[in-house]
Structure formats: structure tokens, C-alpha cells
Amino acid sequence: MHVRCAGQTEVATFPFKLRGASGLNSIALMASDEDKQRQYEDARVEWAEDGSYLLLSARSGKGYVKLLADGNYVFRHYIQDRGVMSLGHCN
């Protein structure tokens, strides 16, 4: 639950890709930065029962990607203990 949002920030998010494995019912976050990539290795994947989204949670428990069925996403990560959220659409 968000208590408040601070609005736009100059803290940048990082680019990422999502990779699915056909037939394995799995998905992985791929980042070009090695430290960020390690955070999402063996990430927990939760699929909504109704198929409306999947939630990919960082191994550290800090951060997630929520991918909606319509291709939109919410990406929450932490930089120096500051939470940053980006919203977007997957291509």
C-alpha cells in the first residue's frame, strides 16, 4: 500500500527485459547491470489465478515487476534504499 507518492524523481530506473521459457511456465528478468541481474536471479514468480498479471519479486525481497495481461507493467526497485517506481508498456 502506498501512503504517498513523491512524484517524479531524478533517480533513474534501469532498462530490463523479460524472458519467458516456452513450455516451462517461467519468466526471468534480464538486466545489463550485473548487480541488478543478481537481485533477480531465481526470482519468485507468482501468477494471478485469473491470469490478469504475473508478479516477479526480487530474491532480496526488495523490488518487483508486475506485468499485466495487456502488456503494461509496474516496476518497483530500490537505489540506496530509496524506492523508485516506473510504469510502462512492454513492446
Secondary structure as a PSIPRED ss2 file (coil, helix, strand):
# PSIPRED VFORMAT (PSIPRED V4.0)

   1 M C   1.000  0.000  0.000
   2 H C   1.000  0.000  0.000
   3 V C   1.000  0.000  0.000
   4 R C   1.000  0.000  0.000
   5 C C   1.000  0.000  0.000
   6 A C   1.000  0.000  0.000
   7 G C   1.000  0.000  0.000
   8 Q C   1.000  0.000  0.000
   9 T C   1.000  0.000  0.000
  10 E C   1.000  0.000  0.000
  11 V C   1.000  0.000  0.000
  12 A C   1.000  0.000  0.000
  13 T C   1.000  0.000  0.000
  14 F C   1.000  0.000  0.000
  15 P C   1.000  0.000  0.000
  16 F E   0.000  0.000  1.000
  17 K E   0.000  0.000  1.000
  18 L E   0.000  0.000  1.000
  19 R E   0.000  0.000  1.000
  20 G E   0.000  0.000  1.000
  21 A E   0.000  0.000  1.000
  22 S C   1.000  0.000  0.000
  23 G C   1.000  0.000  0.000
  24 L C   1.000  0.000  0.000
  25 N C   1.000  0.000  0.000
  26 S E   0.000  0.000  1.000
  27 I E   0.000  0.000  1.000
  28 A E   0.000  0.000  1.000
  29 L E   0.000  0.000  1.000
  30 M E   0.000  0.000  1.000
  31 A E   0.000  0.000  1.000
  32 S C   1.000  0.000  0.000
  33 D C   1.000  0.000  0.000
  34 E H   0.000  1.000  0.000
  35 D H   0.000  1.000  0.000
  36 K H   0.000  1.000  0.000
  37 Q H   0.000  1.000  0.000
  38 R H   0.000  1.000  0.000
  39 Q H   0.000  1.000  0.000
  40 Y H   0.000  1.000  0.000
  41 E C   1.000  0.000  0.000
  42 D C   1.000  0.000  0.000
  43 A C   1.000  0.000  0.000
  44 R E   0.000  0.000  1.000
  45 V E   0.000  0.000  1.000
  46 E E   0.000  0.000  1.000
  47 W E   0.000  0.000  1.000
  48 A C   1.000  0.000  0.000
  49 E C   1.000  0.000  0.000
  50 D C   1.000  0.000  0.000
  51 G C   1.000  0.000  0.000
  52 S C   1.000  0.000  0.000
  53 Y E   0.000  0.000  1.000
  54 L E   0.000  0.000  1.000
  55 L E   0.000  0.000  1.000
  56 L E   0.000  0.000  1.000
  57 S E   0.000  0.000  1.000
  58 A C   1.000  0.000  0.000
  59 R C   1.000  0.000  0.000
  60 S C   1.000  0.000  0.000
  61 G C   1.000  0.000  0.000
  62 K C   1.000  0.000  0.000
  63 G C   1.000  0.000  0.000
  64 Y E   0.000  0.000  1.000
  65 V E   0.000  0.000  1.000
  66 K E   0.000  0.000  1.000
  67 L E   0.000  0.000  1.000
  68 L E   0.000  0.000  1.000
  69 A C   1.000  0.000  0.000
  70 D C   1.000  0.000  0.000
  71 G C   1.000  0.000  0.000
  72 N E   0.000  0.000  1.000
  73 Y E   0.000  0.000  1.000
  74 V E   0.000  0.000  1.000
  75 F E   0.000  0.000  1.000
  76 R E   0.000  0.000  1.000
  77 H E   0.000  0.000  1.000
  78 Y E   0.000  0.000  1.000
  79 I E   0.000  0.000  1.000
  80 Q C   1.000  0.000  0.000
  81 D C   1.000  0.000  0.000
  82 R E   0.000  0.000  1.000
  83 G E   0.000  0.000  1.000
  84 V E   0.000  0.000  1.000
  85 M E   0.000  0.000  1.000
  86 S E   0.000  0.000  1.000
  87 L E   0.000  0.000  1.000
  88 G E   0.000  0.000  1.000
  89 H E   0.000  0.000  1.000
  90 C C   1.000  0.000  0.000
  91 N C   1.000  0.000  0.000
